[in-house]
Amino acid sequence: MRPLTNDGDVDLARKEAVLAPKLIGDFLRKYDGAALPKTDIAKMFFRQWVFLQNEQRTPFQ
């Protein structure tokens, strides 16, 4: 890894670090540039995301 050289690099690194986990990254990309949803809508998103991830798994994964 190379050292960060300016504030732009630091900001980019922070954004990449936040978006790296798939669940949080998917959520933030969905609402990119928009207001975050109310709590009940956010909970529904997370429940659907977990359900879809479980549906895509095969029994041997």
Jmol script that loads the backbone (N, CA, C; Angstrom):
load data "model"
ATOM      1  N   MET A   1       0.831  -1.180   0.000  1.00  0.00           N
ATOM      2  CA  MET A   1       0.000   0.000   0.000  1.00  0.00           C
ATOM      3  C   MET A   1       0.873   1.239   0.000  1.00  0.00           C
ATOM      4  N   ARG A   2       0.434   2.222  -0.744  1.00  0.00           N
ATOM      5  CA  ARG A   2       1.168   3.484  -0.755  1.00  0.00           C
ATOM      6  C   ARG A   2       0.516   4.449   0.223  1.00  0.00           C
ATOM      7  N   PRO A   3       1.289   5.370   0.762  1.00  0.00           N
ATOM      8  CA  PRO A   3       0.690   6.338   1.691  1.00  0.00           C
ATOM      9  C   PRO A   3      -0.251   7.291   0.960  1.00  0.00           C
ATOM     10  N   LEU A   4      -1.248   7.760   1.653  1.00  0.00           N
ATOM     11  CA  LEU A   4      -2.173   8.734   1.082  1.00  0.00           C
ATOM     12  C   LEU A   4      -1.460  10.070   0.969  1.00  0.00           C
ATOM     13  N   THR A   5      -1.662  10.755  -0.157  1.00  0.00           N
ATOM     14  CA  THR A   5      -0.879  11.964  -0.416  1.00  0.00           C
ATOM     15  C   THR A   5      -1.650  13.257  -0.245  1.00  0.00           C
ATOM     16  N   ASN A   6      -2.951  13.242  -0.348  1.00  0.00           N
ATOM     17  CA  ASN A   6      -3.705  14.484  -0.176  1.00  0.00           C
ATOM     18  C   ASN A   6      -5.099  14.191   0.368  1.00  0.00           C
ATOM     19  N   ASP A   7      -5.816  15.260   0.668  1.00  0.00           N
ATOM     20  CA  ASP A   7      -7.152  15.098   1.254  1.00  0.00           C
ATOM     21  C   ASP A   7      -8.097  14.326   0.342  1.00  0.00           C
ATOM     22  N   GLY A   8      -7.950  14.506  -0.969  1.00  0.00           N
ATOM     23  CA  GLY A   8      -8.801  13.772  -1.907  1.00  0.00           C
ATOM     24  C   GLY A   8      -8.597  12.273  -1.780  1.00  0.00           C
ATOM     25  N   ASP A   9      -7.336  11.858  -1.581  1.00  0.00           N
ATOM     26  CA  ASP A   9      -7.052  10.437  -1.395  1.00  0.00           C
ATOM     27  C   ASP A   9      -7.685   9.915  -0.108  1.00  0.00           C
ATOM     28  N   VAL A  10      -7.615  10.711   0.932  1.00  0.00           N
ATOM     29  CA  VAL A  10      -8.192  10.311   2.219  1.00  0.00           C
ATOM     30  C   VAL A  10      -9.707  10.170   2.086  1.00  0.00           C
ATOM     31  N   ASP A  11     -10.346  11.123   1.440  1.00  0.00           N
ATOM     32  CA  ASP A  11     -11.800  11.059   1.251  1.00  0.00           C
ATOM     33  C   ASP A  11     -12.185   9.834   0.429  1.00  0.00           C
ATOM     34  N   LEU A  12     -11.443   9.567  -0.633  1.00  0.00           N
ATOM     35  CA  LEU A  12     -11.726   8.406  -1.476  1.00  0.00           C
ATOM     36  C   LEU A  12     -11.543   7.113  -0.681  1.00  0.00           C
ATOM     37  N   ALA A  13     -10.492   7.037   0.102  1.00  0.00           N
ATOM     38  CA  ALA A  13     -10.242   5.842   0.910  1.00  0.00           C
ATOM     39  C   ALA A  13     -11.361   5.623   1.923  1.00  0.00           C
ATOM     40  N   ARG A  14     -11.840   6.681   2.521  1.00  0.00           N
ATOM     41  CA  ARG A  14     -12.947   6.556   3.488  1.00  0.00           C
ATOM     42  C   ARG A  14     -14.212   6.050   2.801  1.00  0.00           C
ATOM     43  N   LYS A  15     -14.505   6.611   1.630  1.00  0.00           N
ATOM     44  CA  LYS A  15     -15.698   6.185   0.891  1.00  0.00           C
ATOM     45  C   LYS A  15     -15.593   4.709   0.522  1.00  0.00           C
ATOM     46  N   GLU A  16     -14.426   4.290   0.031  1.00  0.00           N
ATOM     47  CA  GLU A  16     -14.239   2.892  -0.343  1.00  0.00           C
ATOM     48  C   GLU A  16     -14.361   1.974   0.868  1.00  0.00           C
ATOM     49  N   ALA A  17     -13.852   2.414   2.014  1.00  0.00           N
ATOM     50  CA  ALA A  17     -13.919   1.596   3.229  1.00  0.00           C
ATOM     51  C   ALA A  17     -15.358   1.414   3.700  1.00  0.00           C
ATOM     52  N   VAL A  18     -16.169   2.450   3.572  1.00  0.00           N
ATOM     53  CA  VAL A  18     -17.572   2.362   3.995  1.00  0.00           C
ATOM     54  C   VAL A  18     -18.367   1.485   3.040  1.00  0.00           C
ATOM     55  N   LEU A  19     -18.078   1.580   1.743  1.00  0.00           N
ATOM     56  CA  LEU A  19     -18.846   0.827   0.756  1.00  0.00           C
ATOM     57  C   LEU A  19     -18.380  -0.616   0.605  1.00  0.00           C
ATOM     58  N   ALA A  20     -17.239  -0.957   1.186  1.00  0.00           N
ATOM     59  CA  ALA A  20     -16.673  -2.291   1.012  1.00  0.00           C
ATOM     60  C   ALA A  20     -17.580  -3.408   1.527  1.00  0.00           C
ATOM     61  N   PRO A  21     -18.117  -3.323   2.741  1.00  0.00           N
ATOM     62  CA  PRO A  21     -19.027  -4.392   3.169  1.00  0.00           C
ATOM     63  C   PRO A  21     -20.258  -4.419   2.256  1.00  0.00           C
ATOM     64  N   LYS A  22     -20.590  -5.570   1.736  1.00  0.00           N
ATOM     65  CA  LYS A  22     -21.622  -5.680   0.701  1.00  0.00           C
ATOM     66  C   LYS A  22     -22.977  -5.119   1.141  1.00  0.00           C
ATOM     67  N   LEU A  23     -23.433  -5.463   2.310  1.00  0.00           N
ATOM     68  CA  LEU A  23     -24.755  -5.011   2.760  1.00  0.00           C
ATOM     69  C   LEU A  23     -24.824  -3.494   2.859  1.00  0.00           C
ATOM     70  N   ILE A  24     -23.882  -2.904   3.556  1.00  0.00           N
ATOM     71  CA  ILE A  24     -23.887  -1.448   3.724  1.00  0.00           C
ATOM     72  C   ILE A  24     -23.636  -0.762   2.391  1.00  0.00           C
ATOM     73  N   GLY A  25     -22.730  -1.304   1.591  1.00  0.00           N
ATOM     74  CA  GLY A  25     -22.448  -0.726   0.282  1.00  0.00           C
ATOM     75  C   GLY A  25     -23.676  -0.719  -0.615  1.00  0.00           C
ATOM     76  N   ASP A  26     -24.398  -1.841  -0.659  1.00  0.00           N
ATOM     77  CA  ASP A  26     -25.618  -1.911  -1.473  1.00  0.00           C
ATOM     78  C   ASP A  26     -26.645  -0.884  -1.005  1.00  0.00           C
ATOM     79  N   PHE A  27     -26.801  -0.768   0.303  1.00  0.00           N
ATOM     80  CA  PHE A  27     -27.768   0.176   0.861  1.00  0.00           C
ATOM     81  C   PHE A  27     -27.400   1.610   0.500  1.00  0.00           C
ATOM     82  N   LEU A  28     -26.147   1.990   0.716  1.00  0.00           N
ATOM     83  CA  LEU A  28     -25.738   3.370   0.449  1.00  0.00           C
ATOM     84  C   LEU A  28     -25.748   3.688  -1.043  1.00  0.00           C
ATOM     85  N   ARG A  29     -25.407   2.717  -1.879  1.00  0.00           N
ATOM     86  CA  ARG A  29     -25.464   2.959  -3.331  1.00  0.00           C
ATOM     87  C   ARG A  29     -26.910   3.146  -3.791  1.00  0.00           C
ATOM     88  N   LYS A  30     -27.832   2.404  -3.188  1.00  0.00           N
ATOM     89  CA  LYS A  30     -29.249   2.537  -3.561  1.00  0.00           C
ATOM     90  C   LYS A  30     -29.756   3.952  -3.284  1.00  0.00           C
ATOM     91  N   TYR A  31     -29.309   4.551  -2.197  1.00  0.00           N
ATOM     92  CA  TYR A  31     -29.772   5.886  -1.817  1.00  0.00           C
ATOM     93  C   TYR A  31     -28.733   6.964  -2.109  1.00  0.00           C
ATOM     94  N   ASP A  32     -27.795   6.688  -2.994  1.00  0.00           N
ATOM     95  CA  ASP A  32     -26.738   7.641  -3.334  1.00  0.00           C
ATOM     96  C   ASP A  32     -27.345   8.951  -3.833  1.00  0.00           C
ATOM     97  N   GLY A  33     -27.041  10.019  -3.151  1.00  0.00           N
ATOM     98  CA  GLY A  33     -27.527  11.335  -3.560  1.00  0.00           C
ATOM     99  C   GLY A  33     -28.938  11.657  -3.096  1.00  0.00           C
ATOM    100  N   ALA A  34     -29.592  10.706  -2.477  1.00  0.00           N
ATOM    101  CA  ALA A  34     -30.961  10.922  -2.002  1.00  0.00           C
ATOM    102  C   ALA A  34     -30.976  10.887  -0.477  1.00  0.00           C
ATOM    103  N   ALA A  35     -32.055  11.373   0.078  1.00  0.00           N
ATOM    104  CA  ALA A  35     -32.213  11.306   1.531  1.00  0.00           C
ATOM    105  C   ALA A  35     -32.334   9.845   1.953  1.00  0.00           C
ATOM    106  N   LEU A  36     -31.761   9.524   3.096  1.00  0.00           N
ATOM    107  CA  LEU A  36     -31.892   8.158   3.600  1.00  0.00           C
ATOM    108  C   LEU A  36     -33.344   7.901   3.976  1.00  0.00           C
ATOM    109  N   PRO A  37     -33.793   6.660   3.836  1.00  0.00           N
ATOM    110  CA  PRO A  37     -35.194   6.354   4.116  1.00  0.00           C
ATOM    111  C   PRO A  37     -35.486   6.353   5.611  1.00  0.00           C
ATOM    112  N   LYS A  38     -36.776   6.347   5.906  1.00  0.00           N
ATOM    113  CA  LYS A  38     -37.203   6.214   7.300  1.00  0.00           C
ATOM    114  C   LYS A  38     -36.772   4.843   7.816  1.00  0.00           C
ATOM    115  N   THR A  39     -36.740   4.719   9.116  1.00  0.00           N
ATOM    116  CA  THR A  39     -36.245   3.496   9.756  1.00  0.00           C
ATOM    117  C   THR A  39     -36.982   2.249   9.290  1.00  0.00           C
ATOM    118  N   ASP A  40     -38.311   2.304   9.191  1.00  0.00           N
ATOM    119  CA  ASP A  40     -39.060   1.106   8.799  1.00  0.00           C
ATOM    120  C   ASP A  40     -38.734   0.673   7.374  1.00  0.00           C
ATOM    121  N   ILE A  41     -38.508   1.619   6.484  1.00  0.00           N
ATOM    122  CA  ILE A  41     -38.143   1.290   5.106  1.00  0.00           C
ATOM    123  C   ILE A  41     -36.732   0.715   5.062  1.00  0.00           C
ATOM    124  N   ALA A  42     -35.824   1.278   5.846  1.00  0.00           N
ATOM    125  CA  ALA A  42     -34.456   0.757   5.905  1.00  0.00           C
ATOM    126  C   ALA A  42     -34.459  -0.680   6.431  1.00  0.00           C
ATOM    127  N   LYS A  43     -35.259  -0.946   7.459  1.00  0.00           N
ATOM    128  CA  LYS A  43     -35.349  -2.302   8.004  1.00  0.00           C
ATOM    129  C   LYS A  43     -35.860  -3.275   6.948  1.00  0.00           C
ATOM    130  N   MET A  44     -36.850  -2.849   6.161  1.00  0.00           N
ATOM    131  CA  MET A  44     -37.387  -3.699   5.108  1.00  0.00           C
ATOM    132  C   MET A  44     -36.306  -3.996   4.063  1.00  0.00           C
ATOM    133  N   PHE A  45     -35.514  -2.987   3.697  1.00  0.00           N
ATOM    134  CA  PHE A  45     -34.422  -3.194   2.748  1.00  0.00           C
ATOM    135  C   PHE A  45     -33.465  -4.264   3.267  1.00  0.00           C
ATOM    136  N   PHE A  46     -33.056  -4.135   4.529  1.00  0.00           N
ATOM    137  CA  PHE A  46     -32.101  -5.086   5.095  1.00  0.00           C
ATOM    138  C   PHE A  46     -32.691  -6.491   5.176  1.00  0.00           C
ATOM    139  N   ARG A  47     -33.965  -6.603   5.535  1.00  0.00           N
ATOM    140  CA  ARG A  47     -34.604  -7.927   5.576  1.00  0.00           C
ATOM    141  C   ARG A  47     -34.644  -8.560   4.188  1.00  0.00           C
ATOM    142  N   GLN A  48     -35.011  -7.772   3.178  1.00  0.00           N
ATOM    143  CA  GLN A  48     -35.058  -8.293   1.816  1.00  0.00           C
ATOM    144  C   GLN A  48     -33.670  -8.689   1.339  1.00  0.00           C
ATOM    145  N   TRP A  49     -32.667  -7.892   1.672  1.00  0.00           N
ATOM    146  CA  TRP A  49     -31.295  -8.181   1.254  1.00  0.00           C
ATOM    147  C   TRP A  49     -30.845  -9.510   1.850  1.00  0.00           C
ATOM    148  N   VAL A  50     -31.087  -9.708   3.138  1.00  0.00           N
ATOM    149  CA  VAL A  50     -30.687 -10.953   3.799  1.00  0.00           C
ATOM    150  C   VAL A  50     -31.447 -12.128   3.195  1.00  0.00           C
ATOM    151  N   PHE A  51     -32.737 -11.961   2.950  1.00  0.00           N
ATOM    152  CA  PHE A  51     -33.541 -13.024   2.349  1.00  0.00           C
ATOM    153  C   PHE A  51     -32.984 -13.408   0.984  1.00  0.00           C
ATOM    154  N   LEU A  52     -32.683 -12.420   0.147  1.00  0.00           N
ATOM    155  CA  LEU A  52     -32.156 -12.707  -1.186  1.00  0.00           C
ATOM    156  C   LEU A  52     -30.801 -13.391  -1.116  1.00  0.00           C
ATOM    157  N   GLN A  53     -29.956 -12.985  -0.188  1.00  0.00           N
ATOM    158  CA  GLN A  53     -28.653 -13.626  -0.042  1.00  0.00           C
ATOM    159  C   GLN A  53     -28.822 -15.091   0.358  1.00  0.00           C
ATOM    160  N   ASN A  54     -29.768 -15.374   1.234  1.00  0.00           N
ATOM    161  CA  ASN A  54     -30.003 -16.757   1.658  1.00  0.00           C
ATOM    162  C   ASN A  54     -30.604 -17.589   0.536  1.00  0.00           C
ATOM    163  N   GLU A  55     -31.450 -17.000  -0.288  1.00  0.00           N
ATOM    164  CA  GLU A  55     -32.070 -17.708  -1.407  1.00  0.00           C
ATOM    165  C   GLU A  55     -31.042 -18.087  -2.472  1.00  0.00           C
ATOM    166  N   GLN A  56     -29.996 -17.291  -2.623  1.00  0.00           N
ATOM    167  CA  GLN A  56     -28.995 -17.533  -3.664  1.00  0.00           C
ATOM    168  C   GLN A  56     -27.986 -18.606  -3.272  1.00  0.00           C
ATOM    169  N   ARG A  57     -27.963 -18.983  -2.024  1.00  0.00           N
ATOM    170  CA  ARG A  57     -27.010 -19.992  -1.564  1.00  0.00           C
ATOM    171  C   ARG A  57     -27.503 -21.384  -1.912  1.00  0.00           C
ATOM    172  N   THR A  58     -26.560 -22.236  -2.231  1.00  0.00           N
ATOM    173  CA  THR A  58     -26.907 -23.639  -2.427  1.00  0.00           C
ATOM    174  C   THR A  58     -26.682 -24.352  -1.098  1.00  0.00           C
ATOM    175  N   PRO A  59     -27.227 -25.536  -0.925  1.00  0.00           N
ATOM    176  CA  PRO A  59     -27.056 -26.231   0.359  1.00  0.00           C
ATOM    177  C   PRO A  59     -25.597 -26.529   0.711  1.00  0.00           C
ATOM    178  N   PHE A  60     -24.717 -26.525  -0.282  1.00  0.00           N
ATOM    179  CA  PHE A  60     -23.326 -26.898  -0.027  1.00  0.00           C
ATOM    180  C   PHE A  60     -22.395 -25.712   0.084  1.00  0.00           C
ATOM    181  N   GLN A  61     -22.911 -24.515   0.187  1.00  0.00           N
ATOM    182  CA  GLN A  61     -22.047 -23.333   0.326  1.00  0.00           C
ATOM    183  C   GLN A  61     -21.709 -23.106   1.761  1.00  0.00           C
TER     184      GLN A  61
END
end "model"
wireframe off; spacefill off
backbone 0.3
color backbone group
